[in-house]
Amino acid sequence: MTDVNTLVDEMTLKIILGTEPVDNFDKYVDKLKTLKLGRALEIEKAALDRYNKR
């Protein structure tokens, strides 16, 4: 998740400040997919489900 959080933070600032065009959003999403965001979310969800079962 560290890599994902770093990318999200960087891209959020770039898009807000206008240094990165919004048109590159699809590339940004593709980059998140290469960082295996889906798997990271599965792990986080499983941990949350275990916590909520207590």
PQR file of N, CA, C, O and H, with PARSE charges and radii, in Angstrom:
ATOM      1  N   MET A   1       0.811  -1.194   0.000 -0.4000 1.5000
ATOM      2  CA  MET A   1       0.000   0.000   0.000 -0.0000 2.0000
ATOM      3  C   MET A   1       0.858   1.264   0.000  0.5500 1.7000
ATOM      4  O   MET A   1       0.382   2.333  -0.383 -0.5500 1.4000
ATOM      5  N   THR A   2       2.100   1.155   0.419 -0.4000 1.5000
ATOM      6  CA  THR A   2       2.958   2.333   0.466 -0.0000 2.0000
ATOM      7  C   THR A   2       3.132   2.939  -0.918  0.5500 1.7000
ATOM      8  O   THR A   2       3.027   4.153  -1.090 -0.5500 1.4000
ATOM      9  H   THR A   2       2.487   0.287   0.730  0.4000 1.0000
ATOM     10  N   ASP A   3       3.399   2.089  -1.903 -0.4000 1.5000
ATOM     11  CA  ASP A   3       3.566   2.586  -3.278 -0.0000 2.0000
ATOM     12  C   ASP A   3       2.279   3.212  -3.798  0.5500 1.7000
ATOM     13  O   ASP A   3       2.305   4.245  -4.468 -0.5500 1.4000
ATOM     14  H   ASP A   3       3.484   1.102  -1.764  0.4000 1.0000
ATOM     15  N   VAL A   4       1.161   2.582  -3.487 -0.4000 1.5000
ATOM     16  CA  VAL A   4      -0.134   3.100  -3.931 -0.0000 2.0000
ATOM     17  C   VAL A   4      -0.399   4.464  -3.286  0.5500 1.7000
ATOM     18  O   VAL A   4      -0.795   5.409  -3.967 -0.5500 1.4000
ATOM     19  H   VAL A   4       1.140   1.743  -2.943  0.4000 1.0000
ATOM     20  N   ASN A   5      -0.184   4.560  -1.989 -0.4000 1.5000
ATOM     21  CA  ASN A   5      -0.422   5.823  -1.282 -0.0000 2.0000
ATOM     22  C   ASN A   5       0.473   6.935  -1.818  0.5500 1.7000
ATOM     23  O   ASN A   5       0.033   8.074  -1.974 -0.5500 1.4000
ATOM     24  H   ASN A   5       0.138   3.792  -1.435  0.4000 1.0000
ATOM     25  N   THR A   6       1.719   6.603  -2.097 -0.4000 1.5000
ATOM     26  CA  THR A   6       2.645   7.601  -2.647 -0.0000 2.0000
ATOM     27  C   THR A   6       2.164   8.094  -4.007  0.5500 1.7000
ATOM     28  O   THR A   6       2.136   9.298  -4.261 -0.5500 1.4000
ATOM     29  H   THR A   6       2.076   5.677  -1.970  0.4000 1.0000
ATOM     30  N   LEU A   7       1.788   7.169  -4.874 -0.4000 1.5000
ATOM     31  CA  LEU A   7       1.306   7.540  -6.206 -0.0000 2.0000
ATOM     32  C   LEU A   7       0.043   8.396  -6.108  0.5500 1.7000
ATOM     33  O   LEU A   7      -0.078   9.404  -6.804 -0.5500 1.4000
ATOM     34  H   LEU A   7       1.810   6.191  -4.668  0.4000 1.0000
ATOM     35  N   VAL A   8      -0.882   8.006  -5.264 -0.4000 1.5000
ATOM     36  CA  VAL A   8      -2.123   8.765  -5.109 -0.0000 2.0000
ATOM     37  C   VAL A   8      -1.822  10.174  -4.616  0.5500 1.7000
ATOM     38  O   VAL A   8      -2.368  11.142  -5.144 -0.5500 1.4000
ATOM     39  H   VAL A   8      -0.785   7.187  -4.698  0.4000 1.0000
ATOM     40  N   ASP A   9      -0.964  10.299  -3.616 -0.4000 1.5000
ATOM     41  CA  ASP A   9      -0.617  11.621  -3.089 -0.0000 2.0000
ATOM     42  C   ASP A   9       0.029  12.502  -4.160  0.5500 1.7000
ATOM     43  O   ASP A   9      -0.327  13.670  -4.309 -0.5500 1.4000
ATOM     44  H   ASP A   9      -0.521   9.512  -3.187  0.4000 1.0000
ATOM     45  N   GLU A  10       0.976  11.936  -4.899 -0.4000 1.5000
ATOM     46  CA  GLU A  10       1.673  12.701  -5.928 -0.0000 2.0000
ATOM     47  C   GLU A  10       0.733  13.140  -7.042  0.5500 1.7000
ATOM     48  O   GLU A  10       0.740  14.301  -7.451 -0.5500 1.4000
ATOM     49  H   GLU A  10       1.266  10.987  -4.778  0.4000 1.0000
ATOM     50  N   MET A  11      -0.073  12.204  -7.528 -0.4000 1.5000
ATOM     51  CA  MET A  11      -0.955  12.521  -8.644 -0.0000 2.0000
ATOM     52  C   MET A  11      -2.067  13.481  -8.228  0.5500 1.7000
ATOM     53  O   MET A  11      -2.482  14.325  -9.022 -0.5500 1.4000
ATOM     54  H   MET A  11      -0.079  11.261  -7.196  0.4000 1.0000
ATOM     55  N   THR A  12      -2.548  13.363  -7.006 -0.4000 1.5000
ATOM     56  CA  THR A  12      -3.581  14.274  -6.529 -0.0000 2.0000
ATOM     57  C   THR A  12      -3.067  15.709  -6.557  0.5500 1.7000
ATOM     58  O   THR A  12      -3.743  16.612  -7.049 -0.5500 1.4000
ATOM     59  H   THR A  12      -2.211  12.678  -6.361  0.4000 1.0000
ATOM     60  N   LEU A  13      -1.870  15.907  -6.025 -0.4000 1.5000
ATOM     61  CA  LEU A  13      -1.290  17.246  -6.031 -0.0000 2.0000
ATOM     62  C   LEU A  13      -1.036  17.749  -7.447  0.5500 1.7000
ATOM     63  O   LEU A  13      -1.313  18.907  -7.756 -0.5500 1.4000
ATOM     64  H   LEU A  13      -1.321  15.173  -5.625  0.4000 1.0000
ATOM     65  N   LYS A  14      -0.513  16.888  -8.298 -0.4000 1.5000
ATOM     66  CA  LYS A  14      -0.215  17.307  -9.667 -0.0000 2.0000
ATOM     67  C   LYS A  14      -1.475  17.716 -10.413  0.5500 1.7000
ATOM     68  O   LYS A  14      -1.478  18.709 -11.140 -0.5500 1.4000
ATOM     69  H   LYS A  14      -0.288  15.946  -8.046  0.4000 1.0000
ATOM     70  N   ILE A  15      -2.548  16.948 -10.232 -0.4000 1.5000
ATOM     71  CA  ILE A  15      -3.800  17.266 -10.931 -0.0000 2.0000
ATOM     72  C   ILE A  15      -4.410  18.543 -10.369  0.5500 1.7000
ATOM     73  O   ILE A  15      -4.898  19.383 -11.126 -0.5500 1.4000
ATOM     74  H   ILE A  15      -2.545  16.141  -9.642  0.4000 1.0000
ATOM     75  N   ILE A  16      -4.387  18.697  -9.040 -0.4000 1.5000
ATOM     76  CA  ILE A  16      -4.952  19.906  -8.431 -0.0000 2.0000
ATOM     77  C   ILE A  16      -4.165  21.146  -8.837  0.5500 1.7000
ATOM     78  O   ILE A  16      -4.750  22.184  -9.146 -0.5500 1.4000
ATOM     79  H   ILE A  16      -3.990  18.015  -8.425  0.4000 1.0000
ATOM     80  N   LEU A  17      -2.845  21.039  -8.838 -0.4000 1.5000
ATOM     81  CA  LEU A  17      -2.007  22.187  -9.182 -0.0000 2.0000
ATOM     82  C   LEU A  17      -1.945  22.456 -10.685  0.5500 1.7000
ATOM     83  O   LEU A  17      -1.472  23.509 -11.111 -0.5500 1.4000
ATOM     84  H   LEU A  17      -2.369  20.196  -8.587  0.4000 1.0000
ATOM     85  N   GLY A  18      -2.418  21.511 -11.479 -0.4000 1.5000
ATOM     86  CA  GLY A  18      -2.458  21.706 -12.917 -0.0000 2.0000
ATOM     87  C   GLY A  18      -1.185  21.321 -13.641  0.5500 1.7000
ATOM     88  O   GLY A  18      -1.058  21.585 -14.837 -0.5500 1.4000
ATOM     89  H   GLY A  18      -2.802  20.656 -11.134  0.4000 1.0000
ATOM     90  N   THR A  19      -0.232  20.699 -12.948 -0.4000 1.5000
ATOM     91  CA  THR A  19       1.005  20.288 -13.619 -0.0000 2.0000
ATOM     92  C   THR A  19       0.819  18.980 -14.385  0.5500 1.7000
ATOM     93  O   THR A  19       1.631  18.638 -15.245 -0.5500 1.4000
ATOM     94  H   THR A  19      -0.335  20.484 -11.977  0.4000 1.0000
ATOM     95  N   GLU A  20      -0.234  18.263 -14.074 -0.4000 1.5000
ATOM     96  CA  GLU A  20      -0.562  17.010 -14.774 -0.0000 2.0000
ATOM     97  C   GLU A  20      -1.962  17.183 -15.366  0.5500 1.7000
ATOM     98  O   GLU A  20      -2.908  17.453 -14.626 -0.5500 1.4000
ATOM     99  H   GLU A  20      -0.893  18.541 -13.375  0.4000 1.0000
ATOM    100  N   PRO A  21      -2.110  17.035 -16.679 -0.5600 1.5000
ATOM    101  CA  PRO A  21      -3.440  17.209 -17.272  0.2800 2.0000
ATOM    102  C   PRO A  21      -4.393  16.093 -16.840  0.5500 1.7000
ATOM    103  O   PRO A  21      -3.984  14.950 -16.635 -0.5500 1.4000
ATOM    104  N   VAL A  22      -5.644  16.445 -16.709 -0.4000 1.5000
ATOM    105  CA  VAL A  22      -6.666  15.477 -16.310 -0.0000 2.0000
ATOM    106  C   VAL A  22      -6.800  14.376 -17.360  0.5500 1.7000
ATOM    107  O   VAL A  22      -7.268  13.279 -17.054 -0.5500 1.4000
ATOM    108  H   VAL A  22      -5.976  17.374 -16.875  0.4000 1.0000
ATOM    109  N   ASP A  23      -6.397  14.662 -18.577 -0.4000 1.5000
ATOM    110  CA  ASP A  23      -6.462  13.664 -19.657 -0.0000 2.0000
ATOM    111  C   ASP A  23      -5.602  12.446 -19.348  0.5500 1.7000
ATOM    112  O   ASP A  23      -5.840  11.373 -19.902 -0.5500 1.4000
ATOM    113  H   ASP A  23      -6.017  15.553 -18.825  0.4000 1.0000
ATOM    114  N   ASN A  24      -4.618  12.588 -18.483 -0.4000 1.5000
ATOM    115  CA  ASN A  24      -3.739  11.473 -18.131 -0.0000 2.0000
ATOM    116  C   ASN A  24      -4.320  10.593 -17.019  0.5500 1.7000
ATOM    117  O   ASN A  24      -3.627   9.725 -16.488 -0.5500 1.4000
ATOM    118  H   ASN A  24      -4.425  13.460 -18.033  0.4000 1.0000
ATOM    119  N   PHE A  25      -5.571  10.813 -16.675 -0.4000 1.5000
ATOM    120  CA  PHE A  25      -6.187  10.044 -15.595 -0.0000 2.0000
ATOM    121  C   PHE A  25      -6.213   8.555 -15.912  0.5500 1.7000
ATOM    122  O   PHE A  25      -6.002   7.735 -15.019 -0.5500 1.4000
ATOM    123  H   PHE A  25      -6.134  11.518 -17.107  0.4000 1.0000
ATOM    124  N   ASP A  26      -6.467   8.191 -17.158 -0.4000 1.5000
ATOM    125  CA  ASP A  26      -6.495   6.775 -17.536 -0.0000 2.0000
ATOM    126  C   ASP A  26      -5.134   6.130 -17.340  0.5500 1.7000
ATOM    127  O   ASP A  26      -5.053   4.979 -16.911 -0.5500 1.4000
ATOM    128  H   ASP A  26      -6.638   8.857 -17.884  0.4000 1.0000
ATOM    129  N   LYS A  27      -4.067   6.848 -17.647 -0.4000 1.5000
ATOM    130  CA  LYS A  27      -2.711   6.333 -17.411 -0.0000 2.0000
ATOM    131  C   LYS A  27      -2.473   6.133 -15.919  0.5500 1.7000
ATOM    132  O   LYS A  27      -1.828   5.169 -15.505 -0.5500 1.4000
ATOM    133  H   LYS A  27      -4.132   7.783 -17.995  0.4000 1.0000
ATOM    134  N   TYR A  28      -2.997   7.048 -15.126 -0.4000 1.5000
ATOM    135  CA  TYR A  28      -2.886   6.982 -13.673 -0.0000 2.0000
ATOM    136  C   TYR A  28      -3.591   5.726 -13.147  0.5500 1.7000
ATOM    137  O   TYR A  28      -3.046   5.020 -12.298 -0.5500 1.4000
ATOM    138  H   TYR A  28      -3.521   7.831 -15.463  0.4000 1.0000
ATOM    139  N   VAL A  29      -4.779   5.450 -13.641 -0.4000 1.5000
ATOM    140  CA  VAL A  29      -5.525   4.260 -13.226 -0.0000 2.0000
ATOM    141  C   VAL A  29      -4.779   3.002 -13.653  0.5500 1.7000
ATOM    142  O   VAL A  29      -4.709   2.036 -12.894 -0.5500 1.4000
ATOM    143  H   VAL A  29      -5.221   6.024 -14.331  0.4000 1.0000
ATOM    144  N   ASP A  30      -4.224   3.007 -14.856 -0.4000 1.5000
ATOM    145  CA  ASP A  30      -3.444   1.857 -15.317 -0.0000 2.0000
ATOM    146  C   ASP A  30      -2.225   1.626 -14.424  0.5500 1.7000
ATOM    147  O   ASP A  30      -1.881   0.483 -14.124 -0.5500 1.4000
ATOM    148  H   ASP A  30      -4.280   3.792 -15.472  0.4000 1.0000
ATOM    149  N   LYS A  31      -1.581   2.698 -14.006 -0.4000 1.5000
ATOM    150  CA  LYS A  31      -0.425   2.589 -13.115 -0.0000 2.0000
ATOM    151  C   LYS A  31      -0.841   1.984 -11.775  0.5500 1.7000
ATOM    152  O   LYS A  31      -0.107   1.176 -11.207 -0.5500 1.4000
ATOM    153  H   LYS A  31      -1.860   3.627 -14.250  0.4000 1.0000
ATOM    154  N   LEU A  32      -2.014   2.368 -11.268 -0.4000 1.5000
ATOM    155  CA  LEU A  32      -2.514   1.785 -10.024 -0.0000 2.0000
ATOM    156  C   LEU A  32      -2.746   0.285 -10.187  0.5500 1.7000
ATOM    157  O   LEU A  32      -2.478  -0.494  -9.272 -0.5500 1.4000
ATOM    158  H   LEU A  32      -2.611   3.024 -11.730  0.4000 1.0000
ATOM    159  N   LYS A  33      -3.241  -0.110 -11.345 -0.4000 1.5000
ATOM    160  CA  LYS A  33      -3.479  -1.528 -11.597 -0.0000 2.0000
ATOM    161  C   LYS A  33      -2.171  -2.312 -11.636  0.5500 1.7000
ATOM    162  O   LYS A  33      -2.127  -3.459 -11.191 -0.5500 1.4000
ATOM    163  H   LYS A  33      -3.459   0.522 -12.088  0.4000 1.0000
ATOM    164  N   THR A  34      -1.104  -1.707 -12.165 -0.4000 1.5000
ATOM    165  CA  THR A  34       0.180  -2.399 -12.213 -0.0000 2.0000
ATOM    166  C   THR A  34       0.776  -2.560 -10.814  0.5500 1.7000
ATOM    167  O   THR A  34       1.608  -3.437 -10.584 -0.5500 1.4000
ATOM    168  H   THR A  34      -1.140  -0.776 -12.527  0.4000 1.0000
ATOM    169  N   LEU A  35       0.346  -1.713  -9.890 -0.4000 1.5000
ATOM    170  CA  LEU A  35       0.806  -1.831  -8.502 -0.0000 2.0000
ATOM    171  C   LEU A  35      -0.047  -2.826  -7.711  0.5500 1.7000
ATOM    172  O   LEU A  35       0.082  -2.942  -6.493 -0.5500 1.4000
ATOM    173  H   LEU A  35      -0.330  -1.000 -10.077  0.4000 1.0000
ATOM    174  N   LYS A  36      -0.919  -3.540  -8.427 -0.4000 1.5000
ATOM    175  CA  LYS A  36      -1.783  -4.567  -7.845 -0.0000 2.0000
ATOM    176  C   LYS A  36      -2.690  -3.993  -6.757  0.5500 1.7000
ATOM    177  O   LYS A  36      -2.793  -4.540  -5.659 -0.5500 1.4000
ATOM    178  H   LYS A  36      -1.024  -3.445  -9.417  0.4000 1.0000
ATOM    179  N   LEU A  37      -3.335  -2.895  -7.084 -0.4000 1.5000
ATOM    180  CA  LEU A  37      -4.245  -2.240  -6.160 -0.0000 2.0000
ATOM    181  C   LEU A  37      -5.398  -3.159  -5.778  0.5500 1.7000
ATOM    182  O   LEU A  37      -5.822  -3.170  -4.622 -0.5500 1.4000
ATOM    183  H   LEU A  37      -3.252  -2.451  -7.976  0.4000 1.0000
ATOM    184  N   GLY A  38      -5.906  -3.922  -6.724 -0.4000 1.5000
ATOM    185  CA  GLY A  38      -7.021  -4.830  -6.444 -0.0000 2.0000
ATOM    186  C   GLY A  38      -6.683  -5.826  -5.354  0.5500 1.7000
ATOM    187  O   GLY A  38      -7.491  -6.070  -4.458 -0.5500 1.4000
ATOM    188  H   GLY A  38      -5.562  -3.913  -7.663  0.4000 1.0000
ATOM    189  N   ARG A  39      -5.502  -6.398  -5.423 -0.4000 1.5000
ATOM    190  CA  ARG A  39      -5.073  -7.367  -4.406 -0.0000 2.0000
ATOM    191  C   ARG A  39      -4.902  -6.683  -3.052  0.5500 1.7000
ATOM    192  O   ARG A  39      -5.272  -7.243  -2.020 -0.5500 1.4000
ATOM    193  H   ARG A  39      -4.846  -6.200  -6.151  0.4000 1.0000
ATOM    194  N   ALA A  40      -4.347  -5.482  -3.055 -0.4000 1.5000
ATOM    195  CA  ALA A  40      -4.166  -4.744  -1.805 -0.0000 2.0000
ATOM    196  C   ALA A  40      -5.520  -4.444  -1.161  0.5500 1.7000
ATOM    197  O   ALA A  40      -5.662  -4.530   0.059 -0.5500 1.4000
ATOM    198  H   ALA A  40      -4.046  -5.026  -3.893  0.4000 1.0000
ATOM    199  N   LEU A  41      -6.502  -4.095  -1.972 -0.4000 1.5000
ATOM    200  CA  LEU A  41      -7.830  -3.831  -1.440 -0.0000 2.0000
ATOM    201  C   LEU A  41      -8.478  -5.088  -0.873  0.5500 1.7000
ATOM    202  O   LEU A  41      -9.176  -5.026   0.139 -0.5500 1.4000
ATOM    203  H   LEU A  41      -6.387  -4.025  -2.963  0.4000 1.0000
ATOM    204  N   GLU A  42      -8.248  -6.236  -1.524 -0.4000 1.5000
ATOM    205  CA  GLU A  42      -8.762  -7.501  -1.005 -0.0000 2.0000
ATOM    206  C   GLU A  42      -8.194  -7.787   0.383  0.5500 1.7000
ATOM    207  O   GLU A  42      -8.924  -8.199   1.285 -0.5500 1.4000
ATOM    208  H   GLU A  42      -7.681  -6.287  -2.345  0.4000 1.0000
ATOM    209  N   ILE A  43      -6.909  -7.571   0.547 -0.4000 1.5000
ATOM    210  CA  ILE A  43      -6.250  -7.815   1.835 -0.0000 2.0000
ATOM    211  C   ILE A  43      -6.804  -6.868   2.901  0.5500 1.7000
ATOM    212  O   ILE A  43      -7.096  -7.289   4.021 -0.5500 1.4000
ATOM    213  H   ILE A  43      -6.316  -7.237  -0.186  0.4000 1.0000
ATOM    214  N   GLU A  44      -6.944  -5.593   2.549 -0.4000 1.5000
ATOM    215  CA  GLU A  44      -7.472  -4.608   3.501 -0.0000 2.0000
ATOM    216  C   GLU A  44      -8.913  -4.949   3.887  0.5500 1.7000
ATOM    217  O   GLU A  44      -9.283  -4.837   5.055 -0.5500 1.4000
ATOM    218  H   GLU A  44      -6.706  -5.252   1.640  0.4000 1.0000
ATOM    219  N   LYS A  45      -9.723  -5.362   2.916 -0.4000 1.5000
ATOM    220  CA  LYS A  45     -11.118  -5.715   3.193 -0.0000 2.0000
ATOM    221  C   LYS A  45     -11.208  -6.929   4.082  0.5500 1.7000
ATOM    222  O   LYS A  45     -12.040  -6.972   4.988 -0.5500 1.4000
ATOM    223  H   LYS A  45      -9.422  -5.453   1.967  0.4000 1.0000
ATOM    224  N   ALA A  46     -10.359  -7.927   3.838 -0.4000 1.5000
ATOM    225  CA  ALA A  46     -10.369  -9.129   4.675 -0.0000 2.0000
ATOM    226  C   ALA A  46      -9.999  -8.783   6.114  0.5500 1.7000
ATOM    227  O   ALA A  46     -10.587  -9.315   7.056 -0.5500 1.4000
ATOM    228  H   ALA A  46      -9.684  -7.892   3.102  0.4000 1.0000
ATOM    229  N   ALA A  47      -9.038  -7.905   6.281 -0.4000 1.5000
ATOM    230  CA  ALA A  47      -8.650  -7.479   7.626 -0.0000 2.0000
ATOM    231  C   ALA A  47      -9.803  -6.745   8.305  0.5500 1.7000
ATOM    232  O   ALA A  47     -10.051  -6.953   9.493 -0.5500 1.4000
ATOM    233  H   ALA A  47      -8.560  -7.473   5.516  0.4000 1.0000
ATOM    234  N   LEU A  48     -10.500  -5.900   7.577 -0.4000 1.5000
ATOM    235  CA  LEU A  48     -11.635  -5.178   8.143 -0.0000 2.0000
ATOM    236  C   LEU A  48     -12.758  -6.137   8.523  0.5500 1.7000
ATOM    237  O   LEU A  48     -13.368  -5.997   9.583 -0.5500 1.4000
ATOM    238  H   LEU A  48     -10.299  -5.731   6.613  0.4000 1.0000
ATOM    239  N   ASP A  49     -13.024  -7.101   7.665 -0.4000 1.5000
ATOM    240  CA  ASP A  49     -14.061  -8.094   7.967 -0.0000 2.0000
ATOM    241  C   ASP A  49     -13.721  -8.883   9.229  0.5500 1.7000
ATOM    242  O   ASP A  49     -14.592  -9.132  10.062 -0.5500 1.4000
ATOM    243  H   ASP A  49     -12.528  -7.214   6.804  0.4000 1.0000
ATOM    244  N   ARG A  50     -12.459  -9.274   9.368 -0.4000 1.5000
ATOM    245  CA  ARG A  50     -12.044  -9.996  10.587 -0.0000 2.0000
ATOM    246  C   ARG A  50     -12.229  -9.120  11.822  0.5500 1.7000
ATOM    247  O   ARG A  50     -12.680  -9.593  12.865 -0.5500 1.4000
ATOM    248  H   ARG A  50     -11.751  -9.072   8.691  0.4000 1.0000
ATOM    249  N   TYR A  51     -11.886  -7.861  11.700 -0.4000 1.5000
ATOM    250  CA  TYR A  51     -12.036  -6.926  12.822 -0.0000 2.0000
ATOM    251  C   TYR A  51     -13.500  -6.773  13.209  0.5500 1.7000
ATOM    252  O   TYR A  51     -13.840  -6.786  14.392 -0.5500 1.4000
ATOM    253  H   TYR A  51     -11.520  -7.476  10.852  0.4000 1.0000
ATOM    254  N   ASN A  52     -14.363  -6.629  12.210 -0.4000 1.5000
ATOM    255  CA  ASN A  52     -15.788  -6.435  12.483 -0.0000 2.0000
ATOM    256  C   ASN A  52     -16.466  -7.659  13.060  0.5500 1.7000
ATOM    257  O   ASN A  52     -17.503  -7.525  13.710 -0.5500 1.4000
ATOM    258  H   ASN A  52     -14.086  -6.619  11.249  0.4000 1.0000
ATOM    259  N   LYS A  53     -15.925  -8.845  12.850 -0.4000 1.5000
ATOM    260  CA  LYS A  53     -16.489 -10.068  13.397 -0.0000 2.0000
ATOM    261  C   LYS A  53     -16.265 -10.205  14.892  0.5500 1.7000
ATOM    262  O   LYS A  53     -16.955 -10.988  15.546 -0.5500 1.4000
ATOM    263  H   LYS A  53     -15.083  -8.954  12.322  0.4000 1.0000
ATOM    264  N   ARG A  54     -15.321  -9.465  15.443 -0.4000 1.5000
ATOM    265  CA  ARG A  54     -15.004  -9.609  16.863 -0.0000 2.0000
ATOM    266  C   ARG A  54     -16.150  -9.196  17.730  0.5500 1.7000
ATOM    267  O   ARG A  54     -16.050  -9.255  18.956 -0.5500 1.4000
ATOM    268  H   ARG A  54     -14.761  -8.830  14.911  0.4000 1.0000
TER
END
